[in-house]
Amino acid sequence: MTPNPSSRAAEPNADQQRAARREVFQYAVRRFGVYLFTLWAAITVAFFIFRLVPGDPMNILLGNLTRAEGRQRDAAEQEVIIARYRQIFGVDDPLPLQYLNYLRKAFLGGLDLGPSFVEYPAPTRDLVFRRMPWTIGIFTTSVLLAWFIGTGLGALIGWLQRSQLSKLAVVISTLLQITPVYLVALGLIIYVGYTWRILPAGGPYARHLQPEWTWEFISSLLTHAILPMLSNIIVIGAGFTLGMRALMISVLGEDYLTFARAKGLSPFTVLKDYAFRNALIPQVTALAIIVGATLNGTFIIEVLFQLPGLGTLFVQAMGLRDFNTMQAVVLFSIFAVLTLTLIVDLALPLLDPRIRRLA
Amino acid sequence: MFYAKRVLLISVLALALVSVLSLAVAQDEELVFGDLPRSETFIVASQAPHNDVWDSFNYYQAGTYNNATGYANVVHEPAFITANGFYPWLAQSWEYNEDGTEMTLVITEGANWNDGAPLTMDDWLFTLQYNKDHADKGISWSGFLANVEWSAEGSSITFTLPDTNWRFHYNFGGLGTFSPIPKHVWEGQDPTTFKNPNAVHSGPYRLVSSNPDTRTTIWERRDDYWDPDRLPAPKYQVWLKRPEADVAVFEWEEGNFDLGRMPFSVMTRIMSSNPHIKPLVHQDPCPRALIFNTLNPPLDDKLFRRALGLLLNRQAVANLANVPGYVTPVLWPNLGEPDERYYDAAAAEEFQVTTFDPEAAAALLDEAGYPLVDGARVNKDGEPISLDALYIDIGNPAWTVWSWLLAEQAELVGIEINPRLLDIPTFFTQLPNGEFDIVFRWFCGNLPGDPVQMFDGLHSDNAVPIGERAGGVPGRYSNPDMDALIEQIRTADPASEEAQSLFRQAYRIWAEDAPYVTLFGENEGVVFNSQYWTGLAVGQPWVHWTPAARQIIDFLEPAGDM
């Protein structure tokens, strides 16, 4: 438990404990209800918004075919192809009916999100599940690493706020935080990948390999993951560093820290058990938000590093107006953000007795 | 003793030297993609289309037509390759009966599939029936078989056609046309879902691997190819998705790719960094044009349309495109020199086809009743004329500069033209739906000696209301005289004097009505790395998105510059 002196004011009796548990339970139910409603609203908005984007996928399909084959199809042939694909994609039905069908198939049909244009006849669900590990593996891991590094570094910089090194670190972190992640990525590709040839500059693994449990494949996978992860770690880590520094500075002015120092505790104990732990809670919330934002914001990293993740899939789907796939990727992102936020919200009362009491 | 020690020492040193030299020789063989010798591997950095499919080799799937893997280019062979003419491949010849209601196709005997099975008449007949049976599934190369019957004898297939059709053989020899498929692979398979996982077809390569994660397909040459005289030199071909151009530049500079398309804007840099990289310029077979929406006033007036044609400075477009020889002004019907048999030179001169003359344009506008009022041309209702000119940007400068030059010239004669850049999906939606005033487009499909594609799309069958999808040229053009000519052209033997006369008449109407105007012929920007392979030269009709690539790779020879 966080050693906040105010939390030790009085031990609650059994009735108070039951009431507190009931309140926490009600809070969890309320929070879960909000979660379900937000999820439904997001699905609904995503369904309609992508169908309002200009560009008919059937026309795009034929247009790309014309470009690829280098020939014009006669009108009759075009009509047959369009009719066939309109039927497959179910776009001839009225929009409300399409929406209901979508919900029915998605929730009662084993997460059937419809067919994809990007890799027709592969179902959208399969595409998302196949691409998801790349996005989760590389980007979520990099965000977690950025969080750990940034939080540790930020705590240290905040603690040593008056030192010259700390001031320099703040300047560097600020510069890195405002640098677009794609610039960092391009810099790494150009210098680390091509100029110094230290690490592979693109692709998920060496082109001649197939996924299998061999050291050659695993080592290739890991070395290819370093630069994209580093791009994220540098930029997001800088943000976490600055955030944690600010939290630490605000905590350092609290009375209980003065009290702890007055008790004669060592500076390290004060930092670890009093300052750091109290500054940590908002930083945990920030992590949940950043993980979600990173899922949405790292598409360009995947494209630059030629990674077969959800970002690349979304860009491909956008080019074809493959609304089933676009929608699925967005839904995944929304689901991830909402779920993480829910988990953090539900976990916060366990971490912090003040929040539990408020709940 | 001393002598023995010296012998031993020398022996050890000699052994060490031999080992080092052996190692050096062994290491001299550069390997790529695992264990492929670089000197035997041809690497193509392709521009994969958006539908990025690397594990399906099925061209019936309209949604997954894919030439990024190389399947279209080095494995899937056509009946005839058309690159400046018809070249026999899986078929040898065709012949029509007297009235053009029957065509006999002679197939190539002795061909085989890349899994070793023979390619026989059975496969041809199976494919014809297969396509016809699945026509309702929206598959390619099935529509032309409607109401057509066929019978086989020896190595000939005779097609009985419902009407006179002197162009039936185009279905076997144009770009992206009918080709037989192996019966033993496809029988019982659904053409819309089957992936043809082993990439079986008749080309000289077999599939080694294809990976959707890395977007890489590796092919290995087979020794049992049915025509040993046309066995390509590279033992391996690797087709991969090119990284984004900003990143791909480095790969080219290091010589990691052998062939691929790159934006002109970076080609100069690549070539200056790596002297082995050469431009492989060739003329794209699809000339560019501007289509006018003839339902939108004042574009419904042929004089107004011709006036706009006179405002197009094609030479300036070519100059601004910034690469010498990249864009050439074009006189139709053909790219290059017009073929006099199909071309009415007098009409071209009379209606100033491809002429840039702003003064003549202003005079024409005055004559047509679009006066200049307070510096602006007004329409028949007295309102200032304002038009949108739509274009897309795929990195070729000429695709964009024409609109700005046209707007600049139009402003000088008092017309407001607003260039509007569209993203590709929106473009492909608005174009067939007729949601434009002026739009840029390419015209594909003209074959040598038959410019039918120039006129066929102008039939009024395509003049559907705006908002409905139109085939052909989507400008909603309608002219009964042109319709009558098109209908005659469709059934006439293109080689006959009768057809040529019809073409000349149609050309005159087209020149006078200007439903669309020619813009330029464009060269493809392809770069070729001559460090490992030679044989490809400027001007060869390399179009790596068509089966013509199958023919071109036969020119490749090892560079011997290792």
Interface residues (C-beta under 8 A of the other chain):
Chain A: P54 G55 D56 P57 N59 I60 L61 L62 G63 N64 L65 T66 R67 A68 E69 G70 R71 Q72 R73 D74 A75 A76 E77 Q78 V80 I81 I82 A83 R84 Y85 F117 V118 E119 Y120 P121 W134 L186 I189 I190 G193 Y194 A201 G202 G203 P204 Y205 A206 R207 H208 L209 Q210 P211 V303 L304 Q306 P308 Q316 M318 G319 L320 R321
Chain B: F33 G34 L36 P49 H50 N51 D52 V53 S56 Q61 A62 G63 T64 Y65 N66 N67 A135 D136 K137 G138 S140 G143 G174 L175 G176 T177 T192 T193 S209 N211 P212 D213 T214 R215 T216 I218 V238 L240 K241 P243 E244 D246 V247 F250 E254 P285 C286 D423 I424 P425 T426 F427 F428 T429 L431 P432 N433 C444 G445 Q453 G457 D461 N462 R469 A470 G471 G472 V543 W545 T546
